[in-house]
Every structure is written in structure tokens, then in C-alpha cells.
Amino acid sequence: MSKFTRKLVLWRIALTVIINKLLGYLSRIIPRRKMTLRIEQGIIQGLYFKTCISKIPYVSFLGVPYAKAPIKELRFKPPIKHDGWTGVYKAFTEKSKCPQYDAMVTKTIVGNEDCLHLNIYVPQIDDEKKAIMVFIHGGAFNFGSASEDFYSPDYLLDENTIVVSINYRLNVLGFLNFGIDECPGNMGLKDQLFALKWIKENISAFGGDSENITIFGESAGSASVHYHMMSPLTSGLGLFQKAIMQSGCAFNCWAFNNHHTEAAYKIAENLGCTAKDPHEIVQYLRKVPVSDLVKATTVKFKIEGQRDIINYQFVPSVESYQVSERFLPDNPENLLKTAPSIPLISGINNREGLIIFAEHRLKTLMKFHQLDKISKLLENELNNDEVREKIQNFYFKNHHLKTNNEQLENICTLISDVFFAKDFHRAFSYLLEKNSPQVYNYEFKFDGDINMCKKLLFASRPEIRMLKGACHADELSYLFYGKLFRFSPKSNSEDLSMCKMMSKWWTNFAKTGNPNSADLDIKWINTSLKNPKYLSLNGYNTSMIDGLLNETRVTFWNNLYELSKLNQKL
């Protein structure tokens, strides 16, 4: 594709965003019917809308504060209760996203520290108490928000469930860990927990059933769900009864950092603080402008032993015994041993690794069969000659005989496995070992017209778009209507069928713990240790598949870890 054509494609995308932003603004200023409710914080008012396909009426309450703004002396501290308001809180528009670097569009620091808000969407189908679905957005714990730009839950609302989406602190503001109460780490996860408590206490006022709550998320949101399933701070509180994990878990290498102490002192040093006492450092960092604080994290640095790619320093970590309330008092492997059993849907996409392709030119990608490039994907524990050669042989045997497309497929499979798939089964194996009957697995591989992530990331890269399958986050387009680009399924299309099936399965599960119902042609059968199986989500070709998802690849990586442990003992 020529440079001119690439620029033309990008200009069309930019124009689409501008037009859709304008349409969104106009839809908000049109006079609309209002709903007024009273909750603990005060009187709140929402607006009536209709879903984009089925035209089901619903009321949205946007930008509702669930905690006090974490600013000034509250920066780096766990969330505290919001004071409430006088008069009527008009929840008509979204509030700011949490501070982050906008790598996609403006290349600047965006957002505001006063960002602990949530959005509530209530379908107006009947007066019955409704099941609740709480969505936690992804973004590697460094990016994203609960915005309708990407997460308007129209398809889920069509199935008569209340949907809540939440903002939480990101990056250094959400995950700086100095091991003291002034900066304990995991503030972003504690924000989520605080939001879950708020929902539990207030959702009945919106017509919700506070005893029937499902948490679900994608990527870092999915890893967050996993952390909530294992955290001792959540167990016994009854904040949720079911969980859905999409393309992420606590065991993924990007979702946990063992080197949080080194990272904390390093960023303080980079910002000009030479103190050694963590209390003194935190006081210093509270005075640093938020834009400078986030900007300092864009200067990439690596702790010894860390990989070169997808290396974010401020993500979840173990909290010190000196911290009063520890969300993660131990490593995920140990916490899962005592985690309670709950019904779970868990799955991944077949081309997760495409998301990393967006950061590299084709010439660079085509070199990932080389040992030095493979080395950049690995943490220290696996980064040795023997392991790299085994990986090269497994994924790229006879690579010189393959076409460019086949080579890219193998590279995508390697990257998918390193960052997502190899840890997938570890996430729920403890439930299977406890003989939990309600674990449902899936693989999303549908390559439809509204696979938004793939379409947008590679709009000007046809050589990548040719790879058949679903990129990381592509399944979200079949659960949410993104108002920023307004990708929606055409009437009587395979895309529409996929939207309806997925929304039905997801909401059935939220209502009962079982995704199945009489109006679905395909029965989703739960998996088990003795009889593993998964649902292949592939449009009209959707079907149940016997066996373990990616079994050969999972076994390969398990053997690598065993080999690594053996070598360390020798």
C-alpha cells in the first residue's frame, strides 16, 4: 500500500471519529425523558435511550462517583467513601478517564485524577429484579476507560440485564508499590473492589438484584476478574457470584510484576527524587504534576531479567506485610489454592498475538524466528540457549520453506502463546481440580465485518489483515456497541447472528450460572479434567469441540517450565 493510500485511510478514520463524536454530542443535547432515583449519596437523574438494534428502551446513568477523588493527600492511597451531593446529580455525560498516555491518537497525556466514576445502564423491559453484569475494561493496566466510545452495552441490554462499567486508576497512579500504607500498591484493583461494594449497596435502587452479580472483563480487565476471585479482601463479602474472563489472567506475564520495588525507586529517581525513605519519596511524588508523573512512565526502562516486549512496570504486585489491608498478600499461584469456587466462563481469541503486530513493521516481524528476537519475548527464567532453540524448532521448523503468510501465522501463534494462551488453562485448573461443574471454555475465532480491533489497527496494512482469525479484543465488538466508530452488524448478517448468540450466552450465564437456554440451537457444555471441551465461536460454524484448547502448545510450554526448573536445580 502506498504512503498516499495509507494517509487516506488514516484520514478517513479520523473523519469518522470526528463525525461520531459530534453525533454523540447531539444525541445528548436532544430533550429526553428522565428517570430520578434516590441512593445513599443523594438524588440522581438519568436519561432514556434505545438500544441500537432492537430499540429496547433503557436508562443510562453516566459518570456516577463511587469514591472520593484520589487527589492531593489521597494520591497513591486506597479509595475512600464519596461525600455525596446536595440537589440532583445529573448523570447525563461521562466524566474524565483516568490519567494515561494516549499512544493511539494525540500522543499526549490525557485524563484527570478525579476519575473514579462508573456508568450504569438499566433496560426498561419489565419491573422484575435484574441480574447485574459489572464490566472491567482492559488496557494492560495502563490505558483505557469505561467510555461508551468502546463499551456501550446495547446488545447485553437487549437481554434484560443491568450493565455497570467502571473506571479505575491506571499505571503509576494505580499500581506504584512502596510497601507502605501511604502507597501500598494495587490501588487500581482496590478501586474496582470499592466500586463492587458501591454496586452491592446501591444497585437495588436501579432495579438490580444485589445477590446476582457477575463480574466480567477483557485483557487486563479479565486479569482483574481473576485477582478478585483469589483476593482475601473479596472472599466472604458476596460482592459477586459468577465471573467471565476474556483473554487475560493473573498468570499472563504482562499482568504481574515481581520487580515492583526496583520500578518504584527507579521512577522516583527519574523524577529527581534521590531520597531513600519511601515515606519521603511518596510525599515528593504527591507534589509532582500528574502529567509529569505519567510521562515518566513512557520512558521505558527494564529491570534485569525482564523481557523487552510488552513490559509495563506498574501493574499488580504482591503487597508488603506492613500494609494494613492487603489485596494481594501472596503470589497468585499460592492465593488460588484457597480461592473459593464460583461459576466461570473463560476463553481466548485464536489470533491474540496480532495486537503486538501493531507495534512492529513487517520487516521486524518477519525476523521473529531468529533466536535473538525470541529472546526479547522471554523472562529471565526461560531465557537460555536450550529453551530458545526448542522454541525455534517448535514454531519455525523448516521456516525457510514457508510463504510470508505462513511465517506470519507461526509468529502470531508464538506471540499469542507467550502473552496469552500458554497460561490460559492455569487460570481455572484449580476449579476443575475441585470438580466444579460450572466452568465453560471458549475460543473466539470469528473474522467478521465488525472485528473492530483488527480492522482499525491494520486498516492500512493488508498483509496483516489477510491473516484469518480474531485479534485480541475483537470479541468485544459482538458484546458492545462502540460509539466512537459505530461498527454495527448488518441486518440478517453472520455478524448479527454472532452478536445475538454471544449476548444470549453471556447474559444467560449472568442470570443463572448456565449459559444455555431453549432458544439457542447450540448447547454449550461445561469442561472437566476427564472430559475437556470448549465452544468454538465462529459465526455460522460455531460448535462444541472435544479436547483441550491448544493442547499441543500448552503441553510444550509446560515441558519448558519443567525443564527450566530442572536446570535451576542442577
C-alpha positions in Angstrom: 0.0 0.0 0.0 1.4 3.4 -1.0 2.1 6.2 1.5 -0.7 8.3 0.0 -3.2 5.4 0.3 -2.1 4.9 4.0 -2.7 8.6 4.7 -6.0 8.5 3.0 -7.1 5.5 5.2 -6.0 7.3 8.4 -7.7 10.5 7.4 -11.0 8.5 6.8 -10.7 7.0 10.3 -10.0 10.5 11.8 -13.0 11.9 10.0 -15.2 9.0 11.2 -14.2 9.8 14.8 -15.0 13.5 14.5 -18.4 12.8 12.9 -19.3 10.2 15.5 -18.2 12.4 18.4 -20.5 15.2 17.0 -23.4 12.7 16.7 -22.8 11.6 20.3 -22.9 15.2 21.5 -26.1 16.0 19.6 -27.8 12.9 21.0 -27.1 14.1 24.5 -28.5 17.7 24.0 -31.8 16.5 22.5 -34.5 16.8 25.1 -35.1 13.4 26.7 -37.3 11.8 29.3 -35.5 11.5 32.6 -35.5 9.0 35.5 -34.9 10.2 39.0 -33.8 7.9 41.9 -32.5 8.3 45.4 -29.4 6.5 46.5 -27.2 6.8 49.6 -25.2 9.7 48.2 -28.3 11.7 47.1 -30.8 12.2 44.3 -29.6 11.1 40.9 -31.1 11.5 37.4 -30.5 9.5 34.2 -31.7 9.7 30.6 -33.8 7.4 28.5 -32.4 5.9 25.3 -33.0 2.9 23.0 -30.6 0.2 22.0 -29.1 0.4 18.6 -30.5 -2.7 17.0 -33.6 -3.9 19.0 -34.7 -0.4 20.1 -35.2 -1.6 23.6 -35.7 1.4 26.0 -33.0 1.8 28.7 -31.9 4.5 31.1 -28.2 5.4 31.4 -26.6 7.0 34.5 -23.2 8.2 33.4 -20.2 9.5 35.4 -21.6 8.4 38.8 -18.8 8.9 41.5 -18.3 5.8 43.6 -15.3 7.2 45.6 -13.7 10.4 46.6 -11.3 12.0 44.1 -7.9 10.4 44.8 -6.0 13.8 44.6 -3.5 15.7 46.8 -3.0 13.7 50.0 -5.2 10.8 48.7 -2.9 10.2 45.7 -1.5 6.7 45.9 -3.8 5.8 48.7 -6.7 3.2 48.6 -10.1 4.8 47.7 -12.4 6.3 50.4 -16.1 7.0 50.5 -17.6 9.8 48.5 -19.2 12.6 50.5 -22.4 12.7 48.3 -24.1 15.8 47.0 -26.9 18.2 47.5 -29.6 18.8 45.0 -29.9 16.5 41.9 -26.9 14.8 40.4 -27.4 14.9 36.6 -25.7 11.7 35.4 -26.1 12.7 31.7 -22.5 12.6 30.5 -19.4 10.6 31.1 -16.6 12.0 33.2 -12.9 12.0 32.6 -10.9 8.9 32.0 -8.1 8.2 34.5 -4.7 9.8 33.5 -2.8 7.9 30.8 -0.7 8.3 27.7 -2.7 8.4 24.6 -0.5 6.4 22.3 -3.0 5.9 19.5 -4.2 9.4 18.6 -2.9 12.5 20.3 0.5 11.2 21.7 -0.1 13.2 24.8 -1.1 12.7 28.5 -4.9 12.7 28.8 -7.4 12.2 31.6 -7.9 13.6 35.1 -7.2 12.3 38.6 -10.8 12.8 39.6 -11.8 9.8 37.6 -13.4 7.2 40.0 -16.8 7.1 38.3 -19.0 4.3 36.9 -21.7 4.1 34.3 -25.0 2.2 34.9 -27.3 1.0 32.2 -30.8 -0.2 33.1 -33.1 -1.8 30.5 -36.8 -0.9 30.8 -38.4 -4.2 29.8 -40.2 -5.2 33.0 -40.3 -4.5 36.7 -38.5 -7.6 37.8 -35.2 -7.5 39.7 -32.5 -7.8 37.1 -29.1 -9.6 37.1 -26.1 -7.4 37.2 -23.1 -7.5 34.9 -20.1 -5.4 36.0 -17.5 -4.8 33.3 -13.9 -4.1 33.9 -12.1 -2.6 30.9 -8.7 -3.7 29.6 -5.6 -1.8 28.5 -2.6 -3.5 30.2 -3.5 -1.7 33.5 -2.1 1.4 31.8 -4.7 2.5 29.3 -8.5 2.7 28.6 -11.7 3.6 30.4 -15.3 2.6 30.8 -16.3 5.0 28.0 -19.3 4.4 25.6 -16.8 5.2 22.9 -16.0 1.4 23.1 -18.3 -0.1 25.7 -21.9 0.9 25.1 -23.7 -2.4 26.2 -26.6 -2.3 23.8 -26.5 -6.0 22.9 -26.4 -7.1 26.5 -29.2 -4.7 27.5 -31.4 -6.3 24.8 -31.3 -9.4 27.0 -32.6 -7.6 30.1 -29.6 -7.3 32.3 -28.3 -4.3 34.1 -24.7 -3.4 33.0 -22.2 -1.4 35.0 -18.8 -0.3 33.7 -16.2 1.2 35.9 -13.1 3.4 35.8 -10.1 2.6 38.0 -6.7 4.2 38.5 -4.0 3.1 36.0 -0.3 2.9 35.6 1.9 4.6 38.3 -1.2 6.2 39.9 -2.9 2.8 40.3 0.0 0.4 40.9 3.0 2.2 42.4 4.1 0.0 45.3 6.4 1.2 48.1 5.0 -1.3 50.6 3.6 1.2 53.0 0.0 2.4 53.7 0.7 5.7 52.1 1.4 3.8 48.8 0.6 0.1 49.2 0.3 -0.9 45.6 -2.7 -2.3 43.7 -4.8 0.9 44.2 -6.4 0.3 40.8 -7.6 -3.2 42.0 -8.8 -1.6 45.3 -10.7 1.0 43.3 -12.5 -1.9 41.5 -13.2 -3.6 44.8 -14.6 -0.3 46.2 -16.8 0.0 43.1 -18.1 -3.5 43.6 -19.0 -2.6 47.2 -20.8 0.5 46.0 -22.8 -1.5 43.4 -23.7 -4.1 46.1 -25.1 -1.4 48.3 -26.9 0.7 45.7 -27.9 -1.3 42.7 -31.3 -2.3 44.2 -32.4 1.3 43.8 -31.9 0.8 40.0 -33.9 -2.3 39.9 -31.0 -4.7 40.3 -30.7 -7.9 42.3 -27.7 -7.3 44.6 -27.5 -11.1 45.2 -26.9 -11.9 41.5 -23.8 -10.0 40.3 -21.4 -11.2 37.6 -18.0 -9.6 37.1 -16.5 -9.7 33.6 -13.6 -8.2 31.8 -11.3 -8.4 28.9 -7.4 -8.4 28.8 -6.3 -6.5 32.0 -10.0 -6.4 32.9 -10.0 -10.2 32.7 -6.8 -10.5 34.8 -8.6 -8.1 37.3 -11.5 -10.5 37.5 -9.0 -13.3 38.2 -7.4 -11.3 41.0 -10.8 -10.6 42.6 -11.6 -14.3 42.5 -8.5 -15.0 44.6 -8.1 -11.9 46.8 -8.8 -12.5 50.5 -10.3 -9.0 50.7 -13.2 -10.0 48.5 -13.9 -13.6 49.8 -16.9 -13.9 52.0 -18.3 -10.5 51.1 -20.7 -11.8 48.5 -19.8 -9.0 46.1 -20.2 -11.2 43.0 -21.5 -14.8 42.4 -20.1 -15.5 38.9 -17.2 -14.4 36.7 -16.3 -14.2 33.0 -12.7 -13.9 31.9 -11.9 -12.9 28.3 -8.3 -13.0 27.1 -6.4 -12.4 30.3 -5.4 -13.9 33.6 -3.2 -13.2 36.6 -0.6 -15.6 35.2 0.0 -13.7 32.0 3.5 -12.2 32.1 2.2 -8.6 31.5 -0.3 -8.8 34.4 2.1 -9.2 37.3 5.4 -7.6 38.4 7.8 -9.2 40.8 10.2 -6.2 40.4 7.8 -3.6 41.7 10.2 -2.3 44.3 13.0 -1.6 41.8 10.5 0.0 39.5 9.2 2.3 42.3 12.6 3.6 43.2 13.6 3.9 39.5 10.7 6.2 38.6 11.3 8.3 41.7 14.9 8.7 40.7 13.9 9.6 37.1 11.7 12.4 38.5 14.5 13.9 40.5 13.9 12.3 43.9 17.1 10.9 45.5 15.6 10.1 48.9 15.8 6.5 50.2 12.9 6.6 52.7 9.7 5.5 51.0 7.6 7.9 53.1 9.7 10.8 51.9 9.6 9.7 48.3 5.8 9.4 48.3 5.4 12.9 49.8 7.7 14.1 46.9 5.7 12.3 44.3 2.4 13.7 45.5 3.6 17.1 44.5 4.7 16.1 41.0 2.2 17.3 38.3 0.2 14.3 37.1 1.2 14.9 33.5 4.9 14.7 34.5 4.3 11.6 36.6 2.6 9.7 33.8 5.0 11.0 31.2 7.9 9.5 33.2 6.4 6.0 32.6 6.6 6.5 28.9 10.4 6.5 29.2 10.9 2.7 29.0 13.2 1.1 31.5 13.9 -2.6 32.1 14.8 -4.4 35.3 17.3 -7.1 34.9 15.7 -10.4 33.8 12.6 -8.7 32.3 11.6 -9.2 28.6 11.8 -6.4 26.1 8.3 -6.5 24.7 5.0 -5.6 26.5 7.0 -4.6 29.5 4.9 -2.4 31.8 6.3 -1.8 35.3 3.2 -0.5 37.1 0.8 -3.4 37.2 -0.5 -5.7 40.1 2.1 -6.9 42.6 2.4 -8.5 46.0 1.8 -6.1 48.9 4.1 -5.9 51.9 3.2 -7.4 55.2 3.5 -3.8 56.5 0.3 -2.8 54.6 -2.9 -2.8 56.7 -5.3 -4.2 54.1 -3.6 -6.4 51.5 -5.4 -7.1 48.3 -2.7 -9.4 47.1 -0.8 -10.7 50.2 0.9 -13.5 48.2 1.7 -14.7 44.7 -1.3 -15.7 42.5 -0.2 -19.4 42.5 -0.5 -19.5 46.3 -3.7 -17.5 46.6 -5.6 -19.7 44.1 -5.1 -22.7 46.4 -7.6 -21.3 48.9 -9.8 -19.3 46.4 -13.5 -20.2 46.6 -15.2 -21.9 43.7 -17.7 -19.9 41.5 -19.2 -20.5 38.1 -16.8 -19.3 35.4 -16.7 -18.6 31.6 -13.1 -18.3 30.4 -11.8 -18.0 26.9 -9.3 -16.5 24.4 -9.1 -15.5 20.8 -7.3 -17.5 18.2 -5.1 -14.6 17.0 -4.4 -12.8 20.2 -0.8 -12.0 19.1 -1.9 -9.7 16.3 -2.2 -6.9 18.9 1.6 -6.9 19.2 2.0 -6.8 15.4 0.6 -3.3 15.5 3.9 -2.1 17.2 6.2 -3.6 14.6 6.9 -3.2 10.9 6.6 -6.2 8.7 10.4 -6.5 8.2 10.9 -6.7 12.0 8.0 -9.2 12.4 9.5 -11.5 9.8 12.7 -11.8 12.0 10.9 -13.3 15.0 12.0 -16.8 14.1 15.6 -15.7 14.9 17.0 -16.7 18.3 17.8 -13.1 19.3 14.2 -12.0 18.6 12.8 -14.9 20.5 14.9 -13.8 23.4 13.1 -10.5 23.6 9.8 -12.3 24.3 11.1 -14.2 27.3 11.6 -13.5 31.0 14.9 -14.5 32.6 13.7 -17.9 33.9 13.2 -19.2 30.3 15.8 -17.1 28.5 18.6 -19.5 27.8 20.1 -21.1 24.7 18.4 -24.5 25.1 14.9 -23.1 25.6 15.2 -20.6 22.7 16.3 -23.4 20.4 13.4 -25.6 21.4 11.0 -22.7 20.8 12.6 -22.0 17.4 12.3 -25.7 16.4 8.7 -26.0 17.7 7.3 -22.9 15.9 9.6 -22.4 12.9 10.8 -25.8 11.8 11.6 -25.5 8.1 10.6 -21.8 8.4 12.7 -21.0 5.3 10.3 -23.1 3.2 7.2 -21.3 4.2 5.5 -18.4 2.5 5.4 -15.0 4.1 1.8 -15.6 5.2 2.6 -18.9 6.8 5.6 -17.4 8.5 3.4 -14.6 9.9 0.9 -17.2 11.1 3.6 -19.0 13.0 5.0 -15.8 14.5 1.5 -14.8 15.6 1.0 -18.2 17.2 4.2 -17.8 19.2 3.4 -14.4 20.4 -0.2 -15.4 21.2 1.2 -18.3 23.3 3.8 -16.3 25.1 1.5 -13.5 26.2 -1.9 -15.2 26.5 -2.5 -18.8 25.6 0.2 -20.7 27.5 -1.3 -19.5 30.8 -4.9 -19.9 29.9 -5.5 -23.3 31.5 -3.7 -22.5 34.7 -6.3 -19.8 35.4 -9.2 -22.2 36.0 -7.5 -25.5 36.6 -7.9 -25.2 40.4 -11.7 -25.1 39.8 -11.6 -28.3 37.7 -9.5 -30.0 40.4 -12.3 -29.2 42.9 -14.7 -30.8 40.4 -16.6 -27.6 39.8 -19.3 -28.4 37.3 -19.7 -24.8 36.0 -16.5 -24.0 34.0 -17.3 -23.1 30.4 -14.4 -22.6 27.9 -14.4 -20.9 24.5 -12.2 -19.9 21.7 -13.3 -16.9 19.6 -12.1 -17.2 16.0 -14.8 -15.4 14.1 -13.3 -13.0 11.5 -16.4 -10.8 10.8 -17.0 -7.3 9.4 -17.1 -5.7 12.9 -13.9 -7.2 14.3 -13.0 -3.6 15.3 -9.5 -4.1 16.7 -8.2 -6.0 13.7 -10.0 -3.6 11.2 -8.7 -0.4 12.8 -5.1 -1.5 13.8 -4.4 -2.9 10.3 -6.6 -0.6 8.2 -3.5 0.4 6.2 -1.7 -3.0 6.4 -3.4 -5.5 4.2 -0.6 -8.1 4.6 -1.7 -8.4 8.3 -5.4 -8.3 7.7 -5.0 -11.3 5.4 -4.3 -13.5 8.5 -7.6 -15.3 9.2 -9.0 -15.1 12.7 -9.7 -12.8 15.6 -7.3 -10.3 17.1 -7.0 -9.6 20.8 -10.2 -7.7 21.8 -12.1 -8.5 18.6 -14.8 -10.4 20.5 -15.8 -7.2 22.3 -17.5 -5.9 19.1 -20.1 -8.6 19.5 -20.9 -7.7 23.1 -20.6 -3.9 23.0 -21.5 -1.2 20.5 -18.6 1.2 20.2 -19.9 4.7 19.6 -16.6 6.1 18.5 -16.5 4.1 15.3 -20.1 2.8 15.3 -19.3 -0.6 13.9 -22.7 -2.4 14.0 -23.8 -5.7 12.4 -25.9 -5.5 9.2 -29.5 -7.0 9.2 -29.7 -10.7 8.7 -25.9 -11.0 8.7 -23.5 -13.5 10.2 -22.2 -10.7 12.4 -25.6 -10.1 13.8 -26.1 -13.8 14.5 -22.8 -13.8 16.4 -23.9 -10.7 18.4 -27.1 -12.4 19.4 -25.6 -15.7 20.3 -22.8 -14.3 22.4 -25.0 -11.8 24.2 -27.5 -14.6 24.9 -24.9 -16.9 26.3 -23.2 -14.2 28.4 -26.4 -12.9 29.9 -27.9 -16.4 30.5 -24.8 -17.2 32.5 -25.1 -13.9 34.4 -28.7 -14.7 35.3 -28.4 -18.4 36.2 -24.8 -19.6 36.1 -25.7 -21.6 33.0 -25.2 -20.1 29.5 -27.7 -22.3 27.8 -31.4 -21.7 27.1 -34.1 -23.3 24.8 -33.9 -20.5 22.2 -30.2 -21.3 21.4 -29.5 -24.0 18.8 -26.1 -25.0 20.2 -25.7 -26.3 23.8 -22.5 -25.0 25.5 -21.2 -28.0 27.5 -19.0 -27.4 30.5 -15.4 -28.6 30.6 -13.8 -31.0 33.1 -10.5 -32.7 33.8 -11.7 -36.0 32.4 -13.7 -34.7 29.5 -12.2 -31.3 28.4 -14.1 -29.4 25.7 -14.7 -25.9 24.5 -17.1 -23.8 22.4 -15.6 -22.6 19.1 -17.2 -19.2 18.4 -17.1 -18.9 14.7 -20.2 -17.4 13.3 -22.5 -19.9 11.5 -19.8 -22.5 12.1 -19.9 -22.2 15.9 -19.7 -25.6 17.5 -18.5 -27.6 20.5 -15.0 -29.1 20.2 -13.8 -32.1 22.2 -10.4 -31.9 23.9 -8.2 -29.3 25.5 -7.9 -25.9 23.7 -4.4 -25.6 22.1 -3.3 -28.8 23.9 -0.1 -29.5 22.0 1.1 -25.9 22.5 0.2 -25.9 26.2 2.0 -29.2 26.8 5.1 -27.8 25.0 5.2 -24.8 27.4 4.5 -26.9 30.4 7.5 -29.0 29.5 9.7 -26.0 29.0 8.9 -24.8 32.5 9.7 -28.2 33.9 13.0 -28.2 32.0 13.8 -24.7 33.4 13.1 -25.8 37.0 15.3 -28.8 36.5 18.1 -26.8 35.1 17.9 -24.3 38.0 18.3 -27.2 40.5 21.4 -28.6 38.7 
